[in-house]
Amino acid sequence: MNAAERQNEIFNKIIKGMDKVYEKLIEYKKLKNSELVVMQDGKILRIKP
């Protein structure tokens, strides 16, 4: 495995981990019935889950 393949593998693991974190965040916000704060088109939005 060369350096580029190794770097790509690490990148993919990071992306998968971030997807899991996002899913758990949504689940937690639903459980606590609290707002999710996101930025969209340069504006800060508060979303009820």
Summary of the structure (lengths in Angstrom):
residues: 49
radius of gyration: 15.8
end to end distance: 42.7
largest distance: 46.7
contacts: 91
relative contact order: 0.12
helix: 61%
strand: 20%
